[in-house]
């Protein structure tokens, strides 16, 4: 796996959404290949996928972007909603004149992917929902988190919590350079972006409407995930018609913890007949 933080400032492009927010994105790969769009976890940037670009780029033109409030995108005031986060994707595709994509979303990105599969099925060819959930209630817990992040003097404590939720203890204890890079990604995220996105999660309940997803779907879950539990992935795979479920021995970021298995599963699913 190659992880190069310096790439985040190279090759970026921007477009402006209908509500005036500038969104950063990047396209890698040949223009004649089908498009695979990647959507990352909360409190990270599009750089979260750096280790996958080489493998995915052999078969796809890879499109990734920064959510509002994240990375190099603008940070409007919250709260955000999945209706708005989903429309950011549609408007980006429209700006690039791309009709359909394969969509891979992890964590927050998986919730965006569910919204797209429900509300814009004509734009999604195949859908991969990794380490995500259709519902993460109750709402009260999110209200407290939103208030605390918006009032915090800095994000140091939140960054430590994210890292503990994302990686196994052996990776954290080894002072891995990859873990350190993700820690810096959290610190580079604005509090308003995290709080706004948490509001979208607070208000999300797609437990029933996920049954409307018609795109071929692969659900990936982590056996050791304490954020989106294995049972969340199992329920999602049961709800989405004909979805496949892959359970990896991972915490919350299988693309980092088990990159070879993750990439193989994604490519096998996308390239199968």
C-alpha positions as CSV (number, residue, x, y, z in Angstrom):
1,X,0.0,0.0,0.0
2,X,1.3,3.4,-0.9
3,X,0.1,6.4,1.1
4,X,1.4,9.8,0.0
5,X,0.1,12.8,1.7
6,X,1.7,15.2,-0.7
7,X,-0.8,14.1,-3.4
8,X,-3.6,16.1,-1.8
9,X,-2.5,19.4,-3.3
10,X,-1.8,18.0,-6.8
11,X,-4.3,17.6,-9.5
12,X,-7.3,19.1,-7.6
13,X,-10.2,20.6,-9.4
14,X,-13.2,22.5,-8.0
15,X,-16.8,23.0,-8.8
16,X,-19.5,25.1,-7.0
17,X,-22.8,23.5,-5.9
18,X,-26.2,25.1,-6.4
19,X,-26.1,26.5,-2.9
20,X,-22.7,28.1,-3.5
21,X,-20.3,25.7,-1.8
22,X,-17.0,25.0,-3.6
23,X,-16.2,21.3,-3.6
24,X,-12.8,19.9,-4.3
25,X,-12.4,16.7,-6.4
26,X,-9.8,14.8,-8.3
27,X,-9.9,12.4,-11.3
28,X,-7.2,9.8,-11.9
29,X,-7.0,7.3,-14.8
30,X,-7.8,7.1,-18.4
31,X,-10.8,8.9,-19.8
32,X,-12.0,5.9,-21.7
33,X,-12.5,3.7,-18.6
34,X,-15.7,3.4,-16.6
35,X,-15.9,5.7,-13.6
36,X,-15.5,4.5,-10.0
37,X,-16.5,7.2,-7.5
38,X,-15.1,7.1,-4.0
39,X,-16.6,8.7,-0.9
40,X,-14.7,8.6,2.4
41,X,-15.2,8.6,6.1
42,X,-16.1,11.6,8.2
43,X,-13.1,13.7,9.4
44,X,-10.9,12.6,6.5
45,X,-10.1,13.9,3.0
46,X,-10.1,12.2,-0.4
47,X,-6.6,11.3,0.5
48,X,-8.0,8.4,2.5
49,X,-8.1,6.4,-0.7
50,X,-4.5,7.1,-1.8
51,X,-3.5,3.5,-1.2
52,X,-6.3,2.2,-3.6
53,X,-5.7,4.5,-6.6
54,X,-3.1,2.3,-8.3
55,X,-5.2,-0.9,-8.1
56,X,-8.5,0.7,-9.0
57,X,-6.9,2.8,-11.7
58,X,-5.9,-0.2,-13.7
59,X,-9.6,-0.8,-14.5
60,X,-11.4,2.5,-13.8
61,X,-11.3,6.2,-14.0
62,X,-11.3,7.1,-10.3
63,X,-13.2,10.1,-9.1
64,X,-12.9,11.2,-5.5
65,X,-13.9,14.3,-3.7
66,X,-14.0,16.2,-0.3
67,X,-17.3,16.6,1.4
68,X,-18.4,20.1,2.4
69,X,-16.6,20.9,5.6
70,X,-13.7,18.5,4.8
71,X,-10.3,18.6,3.0
72,X,-10.1,21.4,0.4
73,X,-13.8,22.0,0.1
74,X,-15.6,24.9,1.6
75,X,-17.2,24.7,5.1
76,X,-20.7,26.1,5.2
77,X,-22.5,26.3,8.5
78,X,-24.4,23.2,9.5
79,X,-26.5,21.2,10.0
80,X,-25.9,19.1,6.9
81,X,-28.3,16.5,5.5
82,X,-27.9,13.4,3.4
83,X,-30.3,15.0,0.9
84,X,-27.7,17.8,0.5
85,X,-24.7,15.5,0.6
86,X,-26.2,13.3,-2.0
87,X,-27.1,16.2,-4.2
88,X,-23.5,17.4,-4.0
89,X,-22.6,14.1,-5.7
90,X,-25.2,14.5,-8.4
91,X,-24.2,18.1,-9.1
92,X,-20.5,17.0,-9.4
93,X,-21.4,14.3,-11.8
94,X,-23.6,16.7,-13.8
95,X,-20.7,19.2,-13.9
96,X,-18.4,16.5,-15.3
97,X,-21.1,15.3,-17.7
98,X,-20.9,11.8,-16.2
99,X,-24.2,9.9,-16.4
100,X,-23.5,6.8,-14.4
101,X,-20.8,5.6,-12.0
102,X,-19.9,2.7,-9.8
103,X,-20.0,4.1,-6.2
104,X,-17.9,3.0,-3.3
105,X,-18.6,4.7,0.0
106,X,-17.1,4.0,3.4
107,X,-18.7,5.0,6.7
108,X,-20.2,8.4,6.0
109,X,-19.6,7.7,2.3
110,X,-21.7,4.5,2.6
111,X,-24.6,6.5,3.9
112,X,-24.2,8.9,0.9
113,X,-24.2,5.8,-1.3
114,X,-27.4,4.5,0.3
115,X,-29.1,7.9,-0.4
116,X,-27.9,7.8,-4.0
117,X,-29.1,4.2,-4.5
118,X,-32.5,5.1,-3.1
119,X,-33.0,8.5,-4.7
120,X,-30.8,8.5,-7.9
121,X,-30.7,4.9,-9.0
122,X,-30.2,5.9,-12.6
123,X,-26.8,7.4,-11.7
124,X,-25.4,4.2,-10.0
125,X,-24.3,1.1,-11.8
126,X,-22.9,-0.9,-8.9
127,X,-22.8,0.1,-5.3
128,X,-20.3,-0.8,-2.6
129,X,-21.3,0.1,1.0
130,X,-18.4,-0.4,3.4
131,X,-18.5,-0.1,7.2
132,X,-21.7,1.9,7.2
133,X,-25.2,1.8,8.6
134,X,-28.7,2.8,7.7
135,X,-29.3,4.2,11.2
136,X,-27.1,5.3,14.1
137,X,-29.5,6.6,16.8
138,X,-30.6,7.8,19.2
139,X,-30.5,11.4,18.2
140,X,-29.7,12.7,21.7
141,X,-26.2,11.2,21.6
142,X,-25.4,13.2,18.4
143,X,-26.7,16.4,19.8
144,X,-24.1,16.2,22.6
145,X,-21.3,15.4,20.3
146,X,-22.2,18.2,17.9
147,X,-22.3,20.7,20.8
148,X,-19.0,19.5,22.1
149,X,-17.1,19.6,18.8
150,X,-18.4,23.1,18.0
151,X,-17.4,24.4,21.4
152,X,-14.0,22.7,21.6
153,X,-10.8,24.8,21.5
154,X,-9.2,22.2,19.3
155,X,-9.8,18.8,17.8
156,X,-6.9,16.9,19.6
157,X,-9.2,14.9,21.8
158,X,-11.6,14.1,18.9
159,X,-8.7,13.1,16.7
160,X,-7.5,10.6,19.4
161,X,-11.1,9.2,19.6
162,X,-11.4,8.8,15.9
163,X,-8.1,7.0,15.7
164,X,-9.1,4.6,18.5
165,X,-12.4,3.9,16.6
166,X,-10.7,3.4,13.3
167,X,-7.6,1.3,13.9
168,X,-6.6,-1.8,15.9
169,X,-4.5,-1.2,18.9
170,X,-1.4,-2.9,17.4
171,X,-1.4,-0.3,14.5
172,X,-1.9,2.6,17.0
173,X,0.8,1.3,19.4
174,X,3.3,0.8,16.5
175,X,3.2,4.5,15.8
176,X,2.3,3.7,12.2
177,X,2.9,6.4,9.7
178,X,-0.4,5.7,8.2
179,X,-2.2,6.2,11.5
180,X,-0.3,9.5,12.0
181,X,-1.4,10.6,8.6
182,X,-5.1,10.0,9.5
183,X,-4.6,11.8,12.8
184,X,-3.4,14.8,10.8
185,X,-6.4,14.5,8.5
186,X,-8.8,14.8,11.4
187,X,-6.9,17.8,12.8
188,X,-7.2,19.4,9.3
189,X,-10.9,19.0,9.3
190,X,-13.0,22.0,10.5
191,X,-15.2,21.5,13.5
192,X,-18.2,22.8,11.6
193,X,-17.7,20.1,9.0
194,X,-17.6,17.4,11.6
195,X,-20.6,18.8,13.5
196,X,-22.6,19.4,10.3
197,X,-22.0,15.8,9.1
198,X,-22.9,14.4,12.6
199,X,-26.2,16.2,12.2
200,X,-26.8,14.4,9.0
201,X,-26.1,11.1,10.7
202,X,-28.3,12.1,13.6
203,X,-31.3,12.7,11.3
204,X,-30.6,9.6,9.1
205,X,-32.9,6.5,9.1
206,X,-32.8,4.5,5.9
207,X,-33.5,1.2,7.5
208,X,-36.7,0.7,5.5
209,X,-36.0,2.8,2.4
210,X,-32.7,0.9,1.7
211,X,-35.0,-1.8,0.4
212,X,-35.6,0.4,-2.6
213,X,-31.9,0.2,-3.7
214,X,-31.9,-1.6,-7.1
215,X,-28.3,-1.4,-8.0
216,X,-26.2,-4.6,-7.6
217,X,-24.7,-4.0,-4.1
218,X,-21.8,-5.3,-2.1
219,X,-21.8,-4.6,1.7
220,X,-18.5,-4.8,3.5
221,X,-18.4,-4.9,7.3
222,X,-15.7,-5.2,9.9
223,X,-15.8,-7.9,12.6
224,X,-14.1,-5.6,15.0
225,X,-15.9,-2.4,14.1
226,X,-17.3,-0.5,17.1
227,X,-18.6,2.4,15.1
228,X,-20.8,0.6,12.5
229,X,-21.2,-2.8,14.1
230,X,-21.1,-6.1,12.2
231,X,-24.8,-6.3,12.8
232,X,-25.4,-3.0,11.0
233,X,-23.7,-4.5,7.9
234,X,-25.7,-7.7,8.2
235,X,-29.0,-5.7,8.5
236,X,-28.1,-3.6,5.5
237,X,-27.2,-6.7,3.4
238,X,-30.5,-8.3,4.4
239,X,-32.5,-5.1,3.5
240,X,-31.0,-4.3,0.1
241,X,-32.4,-6.8,-2.4
242,X,-29.9,-9.4,-3.5
243,X,-27.0,-7.7,-1.8
244,X,-23.8,-9.6,-1.0
245,X,-22.1,-9.4,2.4
246,X,-18.4,-9.6,3.0
247,X,-17.2,-9.6,6.6
248,X,-13.5,-8.7,7.1
249,X,-11.5,-9.1,10.3
250,X,-11.1,-5.3,10.4
251,X,-12.0,-2.4,12.6
252,X,-13.5,0.6,10.7
253,X,-11.1,1.2,7.8
254,X,-10.6,-2.1,6.0
255,X,-9.1,-0.3,3.0
256,X,-6.1,0.6,5.3
257,X,-6.0,-2.4,7.6
258,X,-6.5,-5.1,4.9
259,X,-5.9,-3.3,1.6
260,X,-5.2,-6.4,-0.5
261,X,-8.4,-8.2,0.6
262,X,-10.4,-5.0,0.3
263,X,-9.2,-4.1,-3.2
264,X,-9.7,-7.7,-4.4
265,X,-13.2,-7.8,-3.1
266,X,-14.1,-4.5,-4.7
267,X,-12.6,-5.4,-8.1
268,X,-14.0,-8.9,-8.1
269,X,-17.5,-7.4,-7.5
270,X,-17.2,-4.6,-10.0
271,X,-15.6,-6.7,-12.8
272,X,-17.9,-9.8,-12.4
273,X,-20.5,-10.5,-15.0
